Amino acid sequence: MKKWLLRSLCLALGLSAPFVFAQQVAEDLKFPDKPSEFSVFRGPQLSLYKPEGAGPFPALVLVHQCGGLGVGRNKPNASMLNWAKESVARGYVVLLMDSLGPRGVDTVCYGAKGGVDFPRGVKDSLQAAQHLRRFDFVDKNRIALAGFSWGAGIGLRASSAGYSNELVPGARFSAVISFYPGCFTKNLKGEPIANPAIRPDIDRPLLVLMGELDNETPPEECVEQLSPLKVAGTPVEWHVYPKTTHAWDARHLDGNTKTDVRGNHVTYRYSKEITEDSARRMFQFLDKVMNARP
């Protein structure tokens, strides 16, 4: 069905067109049926990893930045593989996502491509949580999401009851950690976004980690929206790292520059210290909100 016709039909029926597009344009991912082993010969790819033992273990769905896992490129996304290794070492089952590679998409840094947009990403992550619940070695009540940049936007939306339930009813995360997300409320034309990342019906514990010098996804836009939610009792908390840029955990991007989708000149700076501290904050948060350590 033509996209414009599908949108018109959705509007006529009172449905949320972006959600329907996400389910119609891109096919569902095929998730791995058994765990993989970490290996110097195996780069980052859609994979399932687990600690040694029978479990049940808490689990993390890790959702990448807008460039995906870098499959087929000179610089594979080692940061996501490092987060998977760190999480398994701390006693978590990990489902490392790849919403782009299996669909032949190289990047969504400049907008949706190949049917991969934020609603599709949220649906992917919720389906990943459903998949994890199939395994006896996973604690089905302790599955969290950690997302980075584009994946962080997925995490913010997955924290929303309405957003999640419209896409995959009944599949929710116990908690979400969102690393340097974009909290934009207006599009490139200055018009209000119909489905912004931060919604008033957030009902899952949410930790947002941001960098003061991030001009690609400015932290002020997130803090401005999170502050009234926290005052109202929503389970949100955040931290802004001083003198820190976007993608501080991505060593392979250190020194890279680009012009982002909003026309900003962006430079990435890796920080070992901030990466280690953000890992500490993430796992302490999980310990607190869902008693995650076995």
Secondary structure, 3 states (H helix, E strand, C coil): CCHHHHHHHHHHHCCCHHHHHHHHHCCCCCCCCCCCCCCCCCCCCCEEECCCCCCCEEEEEEECCCCCCCCCCCCCCHHHHHHHHHHHHCCCEEEECCCCHHHCCCCCCCCCECCECHHHHHHHHHHHHHHHCCCCCEEEEEEEEEEECHHHHHHHHHCEHHHHHHHCCCCCCCEEEEECCCCCCECCCCCECCCCCCCCCECCCEEEEEECCCCCCCHHHHHHHHHHHHHCCCCEEEEEECCCCCCCCCHHHCCCEEECCCCCEEECCCCHHHHHHHHHHHHHHHHHHHCCCC
